[in-house]
Structures are given as structure tokens and as C-alpha cells.
Amino acid sequence: MAYKFSLDFQKHILASAICDASFLKECSDVIKPEYFGDEILGGIAECTLTFYAKEKECPSKAALQKELKAQVAPGRKLHEYVEVLDEVLLLGGKNARYYQEQAVQFAKSQAMANALREAPLYLESGEFDALARSMQIASQTGSGLDGQNIYDYFAQAGERIKGYLNGHDSGERIATGIPLLDDCMAGGLGKGELGTVVALPGHGKTTTLVNFAARALLQDKKVMYVTMELSKTMIAKKLDTCIFGRTYEAIKNEPKQFAIALAEMRDRLSGKLFIVEYPTKRLSVDRLGAIASKIGADLVLVDYAQLIKAPAKREQRRHEITETYEALRGLAGELQVPLWTAHQSNRPGAGAKVILQEHIAEDFNVVAISDICVSVNHDEEEMRNGLMRMFIMKSRIGPSGQQINMTANWKLGRILEAK
């Protein structure tokens, strides 16, 4: 059986790109040189894309011939490229719509083929997570061209108006229970968004995430809390004190009363809460996504991102951190859930009144990648007095630079906005 995307087919695809500016603009990210099964066709594709990137128009034959001089592969002659270019240009306009409609499938097929060729290298080195991600990226090639990522401003206005009538997009966002913070996010963290809590070691990262989880549960959401530092039992105990407002000692002394209260809450709520425990650096983002999908989580909290296994081993730790956050942000979009995580500030942050972007340990890109990034701040005196401050370092959802004064009951693990 003949291969569907033969060299003749590829010449037609390339001809459409060279001769149709609108098609080239739309598909410039899927008509990649490495997708073509011949180095000459790949070279012509490279020149076409290079010219379009500079001039924002289709190249003429003369312009391509000029660009091709730098693309001649060792052992080849320029005239060979020109002869193939002439063949390609003769196909311009012939059944163009058919070939343009097949462009995404062609790109996806070639991307998968390339990923399969690289698979043995990943298998030999034991980089199974990198292999899985490579295959996933290949399978998503061209997904932005199928209409699913296109939002019709007028046709879909009803969704926005419904949210305006409700005060916030209540069905799309999950509130933290901290009014000023929620106002900065139009009601809470939304589907596909990544939020990051930054603090010094032992200064409230886990307490903040536990509070977010507890309040989402009380909103009847299905919550998944991932811990890679504390045990699942310890996180469950923190949730017990936070949700029920009883100290650990009080719960331990009156276990029957606690059991009754827990059963009543379970029967009253439709929400669920799952705690997932993994050893440090053993959980990959791909595995995290698989677990969240299985649970059907409405909200994912990761305690914390620096403890996740990086997608790939890099010479510099900051590059691993960047790729981890990019993967988490991508996962939130893929699952269409809000995802909160936490990040540890660096040593200079210990002497700062407010933790800012320059106090991010290992990688400033954490702030750039996150949709909202907040720092948790308190000195020793504030901690003794049950006070803390939350600072909105960055938000692409709403205003940033705002400080929120908070009260903290450390015995209960509860944080509230100060009145």
C-alpha cells in the first residue's frame, strides 16, 4: 500500500505553502522542514519559512533561489534544489484546498514518526517521562488549527454575560476564601491557570495550600492534594484541624465526637478530597496528570513544585525548574483545572520584609510562567501574634502589588483575611 504522505504529496503541501500567503501564515508552525522526507524538500521548506518570517509574504522563485544557496547540503548541488523547486512551483494551485485540509494530519503523522525514531534513545537512557512527553507533544501537533482553541467573541458572549450576572465566573473559578485575593483573580483561580505560593522554609507554604484545599472542598469540589515532603497522614491531620476548627489535642481527646462530625460533613457535601503521597523527586508531571485524570479532580494542589521529578536532566537546576513549571502550566491547561503549587524563596528573602521576585530560589521564570504568584510573609513577632501578610507579586488575571493583611491560627492551621 502506498504511503499516504508520499514525496509527491509533500510537494503539493509545499506548493500550497509557497503560493498561498494565508495558508502559510496559518500553518507555518506545522509545515516544518524536518517533516519532509527528502532533504531538498526540507531545505525548500526551511527557506520558505525563513523568508516568510522576515517579509510576512510568500517568497518568489528568485527569492527562494537566493535563500537556497545557504541550504545546499554536503554532496548536493544548487541546481538539484532549483530543479525540485521548479517541480514544486508547477503544482501551485492544483487541488490546493484538498492538500491544505490535509496539512494538519500530515504534520501530526510526521511528528509522531520522528518521536518514534527518537524513542530508542529515551529507552536506552531510561528517560521514560521524557519519552512520554515527546509522544504527547507529537500527538498534539496542529491541535490549535482545528477550531477547538478559537473563541468567537460574539457567538460565545452568553458565557461571559452569565459570569457577569453571577458577580464572578463562579462555575469556572475556585475561590481561596481570601476575599481580596479572590478579587484579584476575578473570583478565584480558573481552569487551566497556575498559581504559586512563595515562602521561606517553614513559613506557611503548606498551611496556605491546605487552606485552599479545605475551602475548595467546602465548595463541593473534587480536590487532589499532592504531598512530596510531609506524609499523607500528616496532611490529613492538618486538614482535620483546619476544616473542623479543633486542635490536634482536642481531636485526639474526643475521637468519637470528631468521627460523628466527619461523617456528618461527608454526608452533607458532594465534594471529595484525595491526598496523594510520593517520595521527593519520584513523581513526574505526566504521572501527576494521569492520577488527576483518574480522580477527575476539579482542583490540584502540588506541595511543592521543586520536589517534582524534572521532565529532563539539565546541567543547570534552574533550567529544570523552568521546564517543570512549564509542564505544570501545560498540565493545568490540558486537564482544564486550576493548579496551585508552592515555591521556596532564597536566603536573601530571609532578611526581607516582603518576599519579591528577586527572592525566588533558583529561577525567576517561576513568576513569569505562573498566572498568579503570591508570597507569604511574617517575622517572628508577627508569628507570635498570629499575623501574616500575603503579597501579590504578579498576576495576569487582575491587579498585582497589593498586600493583604492576614490572621493566622497556627494551632489550627487556619489563615483568614484580617478585618
N, C-alpha and C positions, 0 to 999 in steps of 0.2 A: 504493500500500500504506500502511495506517495506521501511524503511528509507534508502536512497541511501548510506549513510556513516555509516553503521551498525558497531557493535563491531567487527564482522568478517572482514569487510572491513578495519577497523582501524588496526587490527592485521597484515593484508597484508602490509599496508603502513609502519608500524613499522618494519616489517621484512625486507622490502627493505632498510630502513634506517640503520638497524644493519648490513646487509650483503653486502651493496654496498657503498664503500667509496666515489665514485664520486657523487652518488645521495645524500648522507648525507652532503657532502660539499656544494652542490648546494641548498639543501632545508633545511639546518639547521635553517634558520630563519622562516620557515613556519611549521615545524614539532615541534610545541610547546606542552609541557606537558598538558597545560590547554585545548588543542583541543581534547583530548581523553576523551571519555565518561565513562571511568572506572578509578578509582584511581590507580589500579595496572598497567594498560597500561600507564597512565600518569607517574607513578613512573619509569617504564622501559624507557620511552622516556627521562625523566629527566636524568637518569643515562647514557644513550647513548650519549646525547648531552654534558654532563659534561666530559665524557671520551674523546669524540672527540675534545673538546675544549683544553684539556690538551695534548693529544697524536697525534692529527691530523690523526687518523686512526680509523677504526671500532673496537669496543670492542669485545673481545672473550667472550664466555659464562662464563668462570671463572672470568674475569674482571667485567662483569655485576653483577654476584652474589656478588662479594666483594662490589661493589658500592651500591647494593640494600639493604645491611644491614642498611644503614643510611636512607633509603627511606620508610621503613615499617611504614605504617600509624597506628595510635592507633586502637587497636582491631583486627589488622591483624597479621598474622604470616609470617615469611620469606618463609616458604615452599609454601605458596599460590603464592607468587611472582615467585618463581622458577618454579612452575607448569605452570603458564601462560607464562613465558619466554620460556619454552620448546615448548609450543604450537606455539608460535610466530616463533621460530627458525626453526621449521619444515616447515613453509611456505616460507622460504627464497628461492628465485629463481623461485617460481611458479607464472607465469603470471606477472613477476616483471615489465615489461615495461608498461603494462596496468595500474597498480596501481601507478607507478611513474608519468605517464602522468596525473593521476587524483589528484595528490598531491596538486596542487595549488587550485583547486576547493574545495577540502576537507578543506584546511586551511581557505579559504575565507568563506566557509559555517559556519565553527565553529567560526570564528572570529565574523561574523555577529550575530550568535546565542548568543554569550557571550555579545555582545554590546546590544542586545535586552533585555537580562536579567538584565543588569545594567540600562536600560533606566528609569524604575520607580524611581530609586534613584535620577537621574538628574531631573526628572519631579517634584518630591516632593520638592526638594531644589530650584527649579526654575532656574537651570543651563542649560538653553536651548542651549546656544552656545557650552558648553562642550558636551552636548548630540549630537549635530550635528557633532562636530568634531570626537567624538567617532565612530559614524556611518560611517563617511567619511574614517577614518583610517582603519576601518574594511573592507570597500568595496575595499580598495586599497591593501589589503593583497596579497602578491605574485606577485604584478604587475611588479616587477623587474625581474621576471623569464620568462616573455612571449616574450622577444626579443625586446620590444619597447625601452628599456634603453641600448641596446647594439649597440655600434658604431663600424662598420667594418672599420678599419684603411685604408685598400687599396681600398675596394669597394666604399667607400664614400669620396675618396680623391678629387673627382671633386668639391665638395662643398668648400673645403679648397683652392684649386687652384683658383677657381673663386674669392674668397675673396682676395687672394694674388694679382691677376691681378688688382683688384679694389683699391689696396692700403690698404684697410681695409675690414672687413666683413660688408660692408655697408648695406646689407639687414637685418643683424642680430643685429646691434648695433645702438643706437640712441645717436648722439653727443650732448654734452652740449654746444658747441660753444666756449669752452675754450680750445684752441689747445693743450697746454701742458697737461691738464687734460685728454683730449680725447686720446692723445698719450699714456698715462699711462693705458688706457683701450682698446687699440687696435682699437680706433675709437669711443668709447662711451660705455655706459652701455648696456650689452647684455641681451638677453632673459633669464629669469629665475634668473637674478642676482639682488642682493640687494645692493644699495648704501646708505650711511648715511652721512649727513652733520651735523657736531657738532659745536656749538657756544654758547656763553654766551647769556642770555636773552636779546633780543633787539639788537643783533649784527649780524643779516644777515641771519638767517636760512630761513625765509620766502622769503626774497629777492632772495636768491640763488635758491630756488625751483621754484619761479616764473620765473626766467630767464631760467632755464632748460625747464620749460613748454612752454614758449614763443618760444624758439628755436626749440623745437620738433614740435610745430605747424607749424612753417615756413618750416619744413622738410616734410610737408604734412602728419604728423602722427595724429592719433586719441588719444588725450590726456585727461586723467582724473585727475583732481586736487581735493584732499580731504582736507577740512579745518575743524578743530575742535576747533579753537581758535578765528580766525577772521571770520567775516561774509562772505558769498559768494559774496555779493556786494562789500565789501572791496577788496577781492582778484581780482574781475573783474576789479576794478579801478586800482589796481597795474599792472595788465596785460595790461590795456589800455596805461598807461604811458610807460611801458617797451617796448611794441611792437611798438608803434607809435612814441616814442621819443618826446612826448609832456607832459608838466607838467599838473597836475590836473587842475590848474587855467586856463591854455591855452585851454584845452578841454572844461571846463565849460563856458568859454567866447565865444567859437566858436563851439557850438554843431552841427550845420549844416555841417560844414566842416569835423568834426570828423565822423559824420554819413556817409558822402559820402566816406571817406577813409576806414571806416569799411566795407561798402558794397562792395567796390572795392576789398578789401582783401578777403572777404568771397567768392566772385565770382572767384577770381584768385586761391585760394588754394583749395585743395581737403581734407586737414586736418580739424579736428574738435577739439574743446576744451570744456570740460564739467567740471563744478565746482560743487562739492558735499559737502554740509554743514551738519555737525552733531554736537550735543552738546558734550562737553567733557565727555569721558568715556561711551558714549552711542553706539558707533559704534564698532562692533566686527569684527574680521578678516574674519569670514565666511560671514558676511553681506557685507563687503568690496568686497570680491571675487564675490559675486552674482551681485553686481552693476557693477563691472568691466566687468564681462561676458556679462551682458545685453547690456552695451555700446559697447563692442567689442574693448576695449582700447588697443592701441599699447604701451602706457606708462602710469604708475600710479605713482602719487606723493602724499605722505601722510604727511600732516602738522599738528601734527607730532606724531611719534610712541608712545611717553609716554602718549598721550591723548586717545589712543585706549583702549577699554574695554579688559582687560586681559582674556585669554582663561579660566582661573580658578582662584579663590581666593586663595592666598597663605599667609602664616604668614609673610613672608619677601617680601617686594616690589621688591627687585632685582630679585627674582625668577619669579615674574610676568613679569618683563621686559624681562628676558631671553626667556620665553615662547612666549611672544608677538613677539619678533624678529625672533624666530624660525618659528613661524606661518607665519610671513610676508615673510620670505625667502622661506618657503614651498609654499606659495601662488604664489609668483613670478614664481617658477618652474612649478606649476600646470597650471597657466594661460599662461606660456611661454611669459612673458612680462618683461621688465626692471622695477624695482620698486625703486624709490628714497624716502627716508624719512629723518627726521631730529631728532637730539637729543640735549638736553640741557646739557652743561657742569656744573660741580660743582663749589662751591665757590672758592676753591684754583685756579681754572682756571682763575679767575678774575685778579689775580696778575701775571699770566704767559704771557710771550711774545708770546709763541706759545702753543696752546692747544694740549696736548698729550694724550695718552691713559689713564694715571692716572687721568686725569681731567674729565673722563666720569662720569656723575652723575648716581649713584645707581647701575650700573652694568658694569663691564669691558667686559662681554661677548658680548656686543653690537659690539665691534670691531671684535671679533673672528667670529661672525656669519655673519657680513657684507662682501660682496665681495670687496668693496672699502669703505673706511671711510676717509673723509676729514674734516679738521677743518677750520673755517673761523675766521681770526684774524685781529684785528686793535685796536690801542689805541685811545685816544681822539684826539690827534694831527693828526694822520692818517685819522681819520674820518672827521675832519675839512678840510683836504686837499684832500679828495676824494680818499683815498688809502686804500687798504686792502691786506691781504696775505692769500692765501689758502695753507694749508699744508696737504700733503698726508700721513696720519697716518699709513694706512695699505692698501695694495692692493694684492689680489691673482690673479689679471688679468695682472698686469705689475709691474714696479718698484715703490717703496714707499720711503718715507723720503724726497721727493722733495718739495720745497717751490715755489709757483707760485705767483709772484707779480701781483697785480690787480689794476685797477682803478674802482672807484665806483661813479656813479652819483646818489646820494640818492634821489634827487627830482624826477628823472625819474625811480628810482628803477632798474637801469641798472648796471651790472658788466661786465667788459671786462678785458682780459689779457693785462697787460702793455706791450708796445712795447719797 
